[in-house]
Amino acid sequence: MVLIYSGKTLYVFIRIAFLPFGIGGLFTLMMSMTADVIDLDELKTGKRRETMRYTGGW
């Protein structure tokens, strides 16, 4: 409530409007990197172990 009355209301709403783009990019990049790690692990070990990465390997 303090931000609404401090004269920075427009600034706060602009930042909130752009927040989903950053979060969406983060999750896209994270899943892409997870796939790359799985492929690299397969090259090193010769086994596909996606389950280990997707269930508990964050």
N, CA, C and O atoms as a DFTB+ gen file, in Angstrom:
232 C
 N C O
     1  1       0.809      -1.197       0.000
     2  2       0.000       0.000       0.000
     3  2       0.848       1.256       0.000
     4  3       0.400       2.297      -0.479
     5  1       2.030       1.187       0.511
     6  2       2.895       2.359       0.578
     7  2       3.268       2.818      -0.825
     8  3       3.343       4.021      -1.076
     9  1       3.507       1.877      -1.752
    10  2       3.895       2.247      -3.107
    11  2       2.785       2.962      -3.860
    12  3       3.062       3.810      -4.708
    13  1       1.542       2.638      -3.566
    14  2       0.428       3.269      -4.277
    15  2       0.342       4.743      -3.924
    16  3       0.013       5.552      -4.792
    17  1       0.616       5.113      -2.719
    18  2       0.498       6.492      -2.287
    19  2       1.809       7.270      -2.389
    20  3       1.838       8.454      -2.053
    21  1       2.881       6.646      -2.839
    22  2       4.157       7.340      -2.871
    23  2       4.412       8.046      -4.199
    24  3       5.468       8.659      -4.354
    25  1       3.495       7.990      -5.163
    26  2       3.670       8.662      -6.437
    27  2       4.378       7.821      -7.480
    28  3       4.660       8.321      -8.570
    29  1       4.673       6.577      -7.193
    30  2       5.365       5.689      -8.131
    31  2       4.442       4.589      -8.644
    32  3       4.906       3.510      -9.012
    33  1       3.161       4.853      -8.669
    34  2       2.191       3.841      -9.059
    35  2       2.404       3.395     -10.500
    36  3       2.396       2.196     -10.780
    37  1       2.591       4.330     -11.409
    38  2       2.781       3.985     -12.816
    39  2       4.036       3.141     -13.002
    40  3       4.027       2.174     -13.764
    41  1       5.099       3.498     -12.320
    42  2       6.351       2.742     -12.397
    43  2       6.148       1.300     -11.930
    44  3       6.672       0.371     -12.545
    45  1       5.411       1.113     -10.872
    46  2       5.157      -0.229     -10.343
    47  2       4.344      -1.049     -11.328
    48  3       4.652      -2.219     -11.551
    49  1       3.315      -0.464     -11.921
    50  2       2.478      -1.200     -12.870
    51  2       3.233      -1.532     -14.153
    52  3       2.989      -2.587     -14.739
    53  1       4.125      -0.685     -14.601
    54  2       4.938      -0.979     -15.787
    55  2       5.860      -2.158     -15.504
    56  3       6.006      -3.042     -16.348
    57  1       6.476      -2.183     -14.344
    58  2       7.343      -3.318     -13.987
    59  2       6.554      -4.613     -13.876
    60  3       7.035      -5.667     -14.292
    61  1       5.357      -4.550     -13.325
    62  2       4.529      -5.741     -13.202
    63  2       4.100      -6.243     -14.576
    64  3       3.981      -7.451     -14.781
    65  1       3.865      -5.330     -15.523
    66  2       3.435      -5.721     -16.866
    67  2       4.524      -6.493     -17.604
    68  3       4.210      -7.384     -18.392
    69  1       5.795      -6.174     -17.369
    70  2       6.893      -6.847     -18.066
    71  2       7.422      -8.075     -17.323
    72  3       8.259      -8.798     -17.863
    73  1       6.970      -8.319     -16.136
    74  2       7.436      -9.448     -15.337
    75  2       7.194     -10.806     -15.997
    76  3       8.096     -11.643     -15.954
    77  1       6.036     -11.079     -16.603
    78  2       5.824     -12.412     -17.212
    79  2       6.800     -12.731     -18.338
    80  3       7.125     -13.901     -18.544
    81  1       7.278     -11.727     -19.075
    82  2       8.230     -11.995     -20.146
    83  2       9.548     -12.540     -19.589
    84  3      10.124     -13.464     -20.164
    85  1      10.015     -11.996     -18.513
    86  2      11.246     -12.485     -17.894
    87  2      11.088     -13.874     -17.305
    88  3      11.979     -14.714     -17.431
    89  1       9.961     -14.113     -16.665
    90  2       9.720     -15.424     -16.074
    91  2       9.570     -16.475     -17.171
    92  3      10.089     -17.583     -17.039
    93  1       8.865     -16.139     -18.255
    94  2       8.710     -17.073     -19.364
    95  2      10.043     -17.417     -20.007
    96  3      10.290     -18.572     -20.356
    97  1      10.902     -16.419     -20.162
    98  2      12.231     -16.668     -20.709
    99  2      13.071     -17.539     -19.800
   100  3      13.838     -18.383     -20.265
   101  1      12.924     -17.332     -18.513
   102  2      13.676     -18.133     -17.541
   103  2      13.299     -19.606     -17.631
   104  3      14.175     -20.470     -17.681
   105  1      12.004     -19.895     -17.651
   106  2      11.579     -21.295     -17.699
   107  2      11.922     -21.940     -19.034
   108  3      12.251     -23.125     -19.078
   109  1      11.849     -21.173     -20.134
   110  2      12.230     -21.716     -21.439
   111  2      13.709     -22.069     -21.454
   112  3      14.089     -23.145     -21.917
   113  1      14.530     -21.185     -20.959
   114  2      15.970     -21.430     -20.918
   115  2      16.313     -22.585     -19.989
   116  3      17.197     -23.386     -20.292
   117  1      15.626     -22.673     -18.872
   118  2      15.905     -23.733     -17.904
   119  2      15.604     -25.113     -18.498
   120  3      16.393     -26.042     -18.327
   121  1      14.477     -25.253     -19.191
   122  2      14.135     -26.548     -19.779
   123  2      15.070     -26.882     -20.942
   124  3      15.402     -28.048     -21.155
   125  1      15.491     -25.873     -21.685
   126  2      16.433     -26.114     -22.777
   127  2      17.784     -26.575     -22.237
   128  3      18.403     -27.479     -22.800
   129  1      18.237     -25.968     -21.164
   130  2      19.503     -26.369     -20.567
   131  2      19.407     -27.771     -19.968
   132  3      20.378     -28.526     -20.008
   133  1      18.246     -28.124     -19.413
   134  2      18.063     -29.464     -18.871
   135  2      18.189     -30.506     -19.975
   136  3      18.808     -31.551     -19.775
   137  1      17.604     -30.229     -21.138
   138  2      17.725     -31.160     -22.266
   139  2      19.180     -31.298     -22.711
   140  3      19.622     -32.398     -23.044
   141  1      19.923     -30.201     -22.721
   142  2      21.338     -30.267     -23.099
   143  2      22.152     -31.084     -22.096
   144  3      23.045     -31.838     -22.485
   145  1      21.849     -30.937     -20.824
   146  2      22.554     -31.701     -19.794
   147  2      22.257     -33.191     -19.938
   148  3      23.145     -34.025     -19.759
   149  1      21.004     -33.524     -20.261
   150  2      20.643     -34.930     -20.453
   151  2      21.398     -35.515     -21.641
   152  3      21.903     -36.635     -21.566
   153  1      21.476     -34.759     -22.741
   154  2      22.216     -35.238     -23.916
   155  2      23.705     -35.409     -23.610
   156  3      24.317     -36.385     -24.044
   157  1      24.282     -34.483     -22.879
   158  2      25.694     -34.589     -22.515
   159  2      25.936     -35.792     -21.603
   160  3      26.937     -36.494     -21.745
   161  1      25.016     -36.022     -20.670
   162  2      25.135     -37.173     -19.787
   163  2      25.050     -38.478     -20.577
   164  3      25.741     -39.446     -20.258
   165  1      24.204     -38.505     -21.606
   166  2      24.112     -39.714     -22.435
   167  2      25.413     -39.941     -23.203
   168  3      25.855     -41.080     -23.354
   169  1      26.023     -38.869     -23.685
   170  2      27.295     -39.033     -24.395
   171  2      28.396     -39.568     -23.480
   172  3      29.222     -40.381     -23.895
   173  1      28.395     -39.102     -22.234
   174  2      29.441     -39.532     -21.298
   175  2      29.227     -40.946     -20.772
   176  3      30.181     -41.712     -20.637
   177  1      27.963     -41.297     -20.471
   178  2      27.708     -42.584     -19.819
   179  2      27.147     -43.642     -20.757
   180  3      27.266     -44.834     -20.476
   181  1      26.539     -43.233     -21.866
   182  2      25.914     -44.178     -22.772
   183  2      24.523     -44.600     -22.329
   184  3      23.942     -45.507     -22.925
   185  1      23.977     -43.968     -21.302
   186  2      22.647     -44.299     -20.784
   187  2      21.773     -43.050     -20.793
   188  3      22.257     -41.936     -20.594
   189  1      20.471     -43.253     -21.029
   190  2      19.517     -42.149     -20.932
   191  2      18.930     -42.146     -19.524
   192  3      18.278     -43.106     -19.114
   193  1      19.164     -41.066     -18.792
   194  2      18.673     -40.999     -17.411
   195  2      17.855     -39.726     -17.202
   196  3      18.132     -38.957     -16.282
   197  1      16.838     -39.497     -18.058
   198  2      16.016     -38.297     -17.922
   199  2      15.267     -38.241     -16.598
   200  3      15.067     -37.175     -16.016
   201  1      14.862     -39.410     -16.144
   202  2      14.070     -39.461     -14.928
   203  2      14.829     -38.862     -13.748
   204  3      14.239     -38.181     -12.910
   205  1      16.094     -39.106     -13.684
   206  2      16.897     -38.552     -12.584
   207  2      16.941     -37.034     -12.662
   208  3      16.933     -36.365     -11.629
   209  1      16.987     -36.485     -13.849
   210  2      17.071     -35.024     -13.994
   211  2      15.724     -34.345     -13.760
   212  3      15.651     -33.311     -13.097
   213  1      14.656     -34.934     -14.310
   214  2      13.360     -34.265     -14.227
   215  2      12.673     -34.453     -12.873
   216  3      11.851     -33.617     -12.496
   217  1      12.975     -35.507     -12.139
   218  2      12.281     -35.709     -10.874
   219  2      13.012     -35.098      -9.678
   220  3      12.368     -34.650      -8.729
   221  1      14.320     -35.073      -9.710
   222  2      14.995     -34.551      -8.531
   223  2      16.296     -33.846      -8.822
   224  3      17.014     -33.470      -7.895
   225  1      16.612     -33.660     -10.069
   226  2      17.910     -33.098     -10.393
   227  2      17.910     -31.641     -10.747
   228  3      18.729     -31.211     -11.559
   229  1      17.013     -30.854     -10.164
   230  2      17.026     -29.421     -10.486
   231  2      18.242     -28.831      -9.838
   232  3      18.484     -27.630      -9.959
